[in-house]
């Protein structure tokens, strides 16, 4: 009986120890799960998108080698966010279920120290470490409220900004640097956007017109992996988001006026052509030369030459007030005229031939009668001699 009690006590002891270990393990597991959830929440609050080096290399547009380039032109454009398809860069004004605007993406990346921005130097941009801006100073300059984010250090500063403090509704323009290059490897001209600058419009406090303030330059290659994840509306009739912000620049879907081309004196087109008519003419001339540069390098085909001649003939006819008949129609008309003239000639020729034939037959008849009469006269003379 005593041994049975000891056995029962041992079993109870083991059961109690097992229950204690089970409860302790369950508590530790619950703590681990809670910690992971906190980490996820912190990452979500920070709003950081992790981009690997492989993704960065995939989206990056590499600049061609100078040995392969025979010609290049640096063009500065101004993108009005109220024209063409440019509103895709402005909307939505605040982040929602459709995503966020271009400026919100840039500001978040700058606040998280994921990209670099460079000083706006009015035509002499230098994308080097010497001209990198300090994000906190830029926030102070444009009165953007911010605070230090969790994990911020002196070498890796990070800032937290609220959506309401980002002046996205005041960004009404973007300046872009566009490079046109003729590559000898492909024998073709191509254009690519190298950098962009948001332009903030803000009133001066006296009730006048808003004054533009170019904020900073951002290299497009630095932000490509991030903007490629933001899809946009490009057509009000079709609400399917087929393109992203990277496609918007890669496919040149924007509408922008040229305000400067790189030159030795570093002057804008407005400085070179103060007259608005001359300025517009210069912009159109530059656009025409850019789009026709590679075409002018090659000899035109026969079809292209014929098309040019036809266009010139039509233009001259319109200037003279004449109606120009199509080339095929004129050919048929001319052929019909030739055929009709030939038929007239053949009719006339047949009549003349019949008359000639009649004359020849009459001449033959007269010759026969003369020959017969002469033969009869000769016979008579012979008979008379015999007599």
C-alpha positions in Angstrom: 0.0 0.0 0.0 2.8 2.3 0.8 4.5 1.6 -2.5 1.3 2.4 -4.4 1.1 5.8 -2.8 4.7 6.6 -3.7 4.1 5.6 -7.3 1.0 7.8 -7.5 2.9 10.7 -5.9 5.7 10.4 -8.6 3.2 10.4 -11.4 1.4 13.4 -10.0 4.8 15.2 -9.7 5.6 14.5 -13.4 2.1 15.7 -14.5 2.5 18.9 -12.6 6.0 19.5 -14.0 4.6 18.8 -17.5 1.8 21.3 -17.1 4.2 24.0 -15.8 6.5 23.5 -18.8 3.5 23.7 -21.2 2.2 26.9 -19.7 5.7 28.5 -19.8 6.2 27.5 -23.5 2.8 28.9 -24.4 3.6 32.2 -22.7 7.0 32.5 -24.5 5.3 31.8 -27.8 2.7 34.5 -27.2 5.4 37.0 -26.4 7.3 36.2 -29.6 4.2 36.6 -31.8 3.4 39.9 -30.1 6.9 41.2 -30.8 6.7 40.2 -34.5 3.4 42.1 -34.8 5.0 45.2 -33.2 7.9 45.0 -35.7 5.4 44.8 -38.6 3.5 47.7 -37.3 6.6 49.8 -36.9 7.7 49.1 -40.4 4.3 49.9 -41.8 4.3 53.2 -39.9 7.7 54.1 -41.3 6.4 53.5 -44.8 9.7 52.3 -46.1 9.9 50.2 -49.3 13.0 48.0 -49.3 14.7 48.0 -52.7 17.5 45.5 -53.4 20.5 46.2 -55.5 19.2 43.8 -58.1 15.9 45.8 -58.4 17.8 49.0 -58.6 20.0 47.7 -61.5 16.9 46.3 -63.3 15.1 49.7 -63.4 18.2 51.8 -63.9 18.8 53.3 -67.4 22.4 53.1 -68.1 24.0 56.0 -69.9 25.6 55.1 -73.2 29.4 55.3 -73.6 30.8 58.5 -75.0 32.6 56.4 -77.6 29.3 55.3 -79.0 27.8 58.8 -79.1 28.2 61.0 -82.1 25.8 63.8 -81.1 23.9 64.8 -78.0 21.6 67.7 -76.9 20.6 68.7 -73.4 17.1 70.2 -73.3 15.3 71.7 -70.3 11.5 71.4 -70.3 8.7 72.8 -68.1 5.8 70.4 -67.4 2.6 72.2 -66.5 0.6 69.9 -64.4 -2.7 71.2 -65.8 -2.0 70.3 -69.5 -2.1 67.1 -71.5 -1.5 64.0 -69.4 0.6 65.8 -66.9 -2.1 65.8 -64.2 -1.2 62.2 -63.6 1.8 63.6 -61.7 -0.4 65.8 -59.5 -3.3 63.6 -58.5 -4.2 62.3 -56.0 -3.6 65.4 -53.9 -3.5 63.2 -50.8 -2.7 59.5 -50.5 -5.7 57.2 -50.8 -6.6 53.8 -52.1 -5.4 54.7 -55.6 -1.9 55.5 -54.3 0.0 58.8 -53.9 1.3 61.5 -56.2 4.8 61.9 -57.5 5.8 64.6 -55.0 4.5 62.5 -52.0 6.7 59.6 -53.1 9.8 61.9 -53.4 9.3 63.5 -50.0 8.8 60.2 -48.3 12.0 58.8 -49.9 13.9 61.9 -48.8 12.6 61.8 -45.3 13.6 58.1 -44.9 17.1 58.9 -46.4 16.6 56.5 -49.3 17.5 58.9 -52.1 19.6 62.0 -52.5 18.6 65.4 -53.7 20.8 68.2 -55.2 20.8 71.9 -55.2 18.9 73.9 -57.9 21.7 75.9 -59.6 19.6 77.5 -62.5 21.1 75.8 -65.4 24.5 74.6 -64.1 23.3 71.5 -62.2 26.1 69.4 -60.5 25.0 65.9 -59.3 28.0 65.4 -57.0 28.3 64.9 -53.2 29.4 68.5 -52.9 25.9 69.7 -54.0 23.8 67.3 -52.1 21.2 69.1 -50.0 20.5 68.5 -46.3 16.9 67.4 -46.0 16.3 69.1 -42.6 17.5 72.5 -44.1 15.2 72.0 -47.1 12.2 71.3 -44.8 13.0 74.5 -42.8 13.4 76.6 -46.0 10.0 75.6 -47.3 8.3 75.5 -43.9 7.6 71.7 -43.8 6.9 70.4 -40.3 8.9 67.4 -39.3 10.3 65.4 -36.4 13.1 62.9 -36.0 12.0 59.4 -36.8 12.7 56.2 -34.8 16.2 54.9 -35.6 17.6 58.2 -36.8 21.3 58.7 -36.3 23.8 61.4 -37.2 25.1 59.5 -40.2 21.7 58.2 -41.2 19.2 60.9 -40.4 15.5 60.0 -40.8 12.5 62.2 -40.4 8.8 61.7 -39.8 6.3 64.0 -41.6 2.5 64.0 -41.7 0.6 63.8 -44.9 -1.1 67.1 -44.1 2.3 68.9 -43.8 3.5 67.9 -47.3 2.7 70.8 -49.7 1.7 68.5 -52.6 -1.1 70.9 -53.7 1.4 73.7 -54.2 3.5 71.7 -56.7 2.1 73.0 -60.1 5.1 72.3 -62.3 8.1 70.1 -62.8 11.4 71.0 -64.6 13.0 68.1 -66.3 16.4 67.6 -67.9 16.0 65.7 -71.2 18.9 64.3 -73.1 18.7 63.5 -76.8 21.5 61.2 -78.0 22.4 59.6 -81.3 23.9 56.2 -80.7 26.2 54.7 -83.4 25.5 51.2 -82.3 21.8 51.4 -83.1 22.1 54.2 -85.6 19.0 55.8 -84.0 18.1 58.8 -81.9 16.7 58.4 -78.5 15.6 60.7 -75.7 15.7 60.0 -71.9 14.8 62.0 -68.8 17.9 62.5 -66.6 16.6 64.5 -63.6 13.5 66.3 -62.4 12.8 69.3 -60.2 9.5 70.0 -58.4 8.4 73.7 -58.6 6.5 75.0 -55.6 4.1 77.9 -56.2 3.5 80.0 -53.1 2.1 83.5 -52.5 4.3 86.2 -51.2 1.9 87.3 -48.5 0.8 90.5 -50.3 -2.0 88.9 -52.2 -0.2 88.9 -55.5 0.4 86.1 -58.0 2.0 82.9 -56.6 5.8 82.9 -57.1 7.5 79.8 -58.4 10.3 78.2 -56.2 12.3 75.4 -57.7 13.0 73.1 -54.8 15.7 70.6 -55.7 16.9 68.1 -58.4 16.4 64.4 -58.1 18.0 61.9 -60.4 15.4 59.8 -62.1 17.4 56.6 -62.0 17.4 56.9 -58.1 13.6 56.9 -57.9 12.8 54.5 -60.8 12.3 51.4 -58.6 9.9 53.3 -56.3 7.8 55.1 -58.9 7.5 51.9 -61.0 5.3 50.6 -58.2 2.8 53.5 -58.5 0.2 53.0 -61.3 -1.6 56.1 -62.6 -4.6 57.1 -64.6 -3.7 58.5 -68.1 -7.2 58.7 -69.5 -10.5 59.8 -68.0 -12.5 57.5 -70.3 -10.5 54.4 -69.4 -10.1 53.9 -65.6 -7.8 51.0 -66.0 -4.3 51.8 -64.7 -2.1 50.3 -67.4 0.9 52.5 -66.9 3.1 53.4 -63.9 5.1 56.6 -63.3 8.2 55.0 -64.7 6.4 54.3 -67.9 5.2 57.9 -68.0 8.7 59.2 -68.4 10.2 56.3 -70.3 7.5 56.5 -73.0 7.6 60.4 -73.1 3.9 60.6 -72.3 4.3 64.1 -70.8 3.7 67.4 -72.4 6.4 70.1 -71.9 7.6 73.3 -73.4 11.3 73.8 -74.0 12.5 76.7 -71.9 16.3 76.2 -72.3 18.9 74.3 -74.2 22.4 73.9 -72.9 24.7 76.7 -74.3 27.9 78.4 -73.5 26.4 81.6 -72.1 23.9 79.6 -69.9 21.0 81.7 -71.1 17.3 80.6 -71.4 15.3 80.9 -74.5 13.4 83.8 -73.0 16.6 85.7 -72.6 17.7 84.9 -76.1 14.2 85.6 -77.6 12.4 88.3 -75.6 9.6 88.6 -78.2 6.8 85.9 -77.6 6.4 85.2 -81.3 10.2 84.7 -81.8 10.3 82.5 -78.6 7.5 80.3 -80.0 9.2 80.0 -83.4 12.5 79.1 -81.7 10.8 76.4 -79.6 9.1 74.9 -82.6 12.4 75.0 -84.6 14.2 73.1 -81.9 11.5 70.5 -81.7 11.6 70.0 -85.4 15.4 69.6 -85.5 15.3 67.1 -82.6 12.7 64.9 -84.3 14.2 65.1 -87.7 17.9 64.9 -86.9 18.3 61.1 -87.5 16.1 61.2 -90.6 18.3 63.9 -92.2 21.3 61.6 -91.9 20.0 59.1 -94.5 19.2 59.6 -98.2 15.4 59.5 -98.8 13.8 56.6 -100.6 12.1 56.8 -103.9 8.7 56.7 -102.3 9.6 59.5 -99.9 10.9 61.7 -102.9 7.6 61.1 -104.8 5.6 62.0 -101.7 7.6 65.2 -101.4 7.0 66.1 -105.1 3.3 65.4 -104.7 3.1 67.6 -101.6 4.9 70.4 -103.4 2.6 70.2 -106.4 -0.5 70.3 -104.2 0.8 73.3 -102.3 1.5 75.2 -105.5 -1.9 74.3 -106.8 -3.6 75.5 -103.6 -1.6 78.8 -103.7 -2.7 79.3 -107.4 -6.3 78.4 -106.7 -6.3 75.4 -109.0 -7.8 72.0 -108.5 -5.2 69.4 -108.8 -6.3 66.1 -110.3 -4.8 62.9 -108.9 -1.9 61.4 -110.8 -3.7 58.2 -111.7 -6.7 60.1 -113.0 -4.6 62.4 -115.2 -2.8 59.4 -116.6 -6.1 57.7 -117.6 -7.4 60.9 -119.1 -4.3 61.3 -121.2 -4.5 57.7 -122.3 -8.1 58.2 -123.4 -7.1 61.3 -125.3 -4.3 59.4 -127.1 -6.7 56.6 -127.9 -9.3 58.9 -129.3 -6.7 60.8 -131.4 -5.5 57.4 -132.8 -9.0 56.4 -133.8 -9.5 59.7 -135.6 -6.2 59.2 -137.4 -7.0 55.7 -138.5 -10.4 56.8 -139.9 -8.9 59.6 -141.8 -6.2 57.3 -143.1 -8.8 54.7 -144.2 -10.7 57.3 -146.3 -7.5 58.5 -148.0 -6.5 54.9 -148.7 -9.8 54.1 -150.4 -9.5 57.2 -152.6 -5.9 56.2 -153.6 -7.1 52.7 -154.4 -9.9 54.1 -156.6 -7.4 56.4 -158.4 -5.0 53.4 -159.0 -7.9 51.2 -160.4 -9.0 54.0 -162.8 -5.4 54.5 -163.9 -5.0 50.8 -164.5 -8.2 50.7 -166.6 -7.1 53.7 -168.8 -3.8 52.0 -169.3 -5.5 48.8 -170.5 -7.8 50.7 -172.9 -4.8 52.6 -174.3 -2.8 49.4 -174.7 -5.8 47.6 -176.4 -6.4 50.6 -178.8 -2.7 50.7 -179.7 -2.7 47.0 -180.3 -5.7 47.3 -182.7 -4.0 50.2 -184.6 -0.9 48.1 -185.1 -3.0 45.2 -186.4 -4.8 47.4 -188.9 -1.5 48.8 -190.3 -0.2 45.3 -190.8 -3.3 44.3 -192.7 -3.2 47.3 -195.0 0.5 46.5 -195.9 -0.4 43.0 -196.9 -3.1 44.3 -199.1 
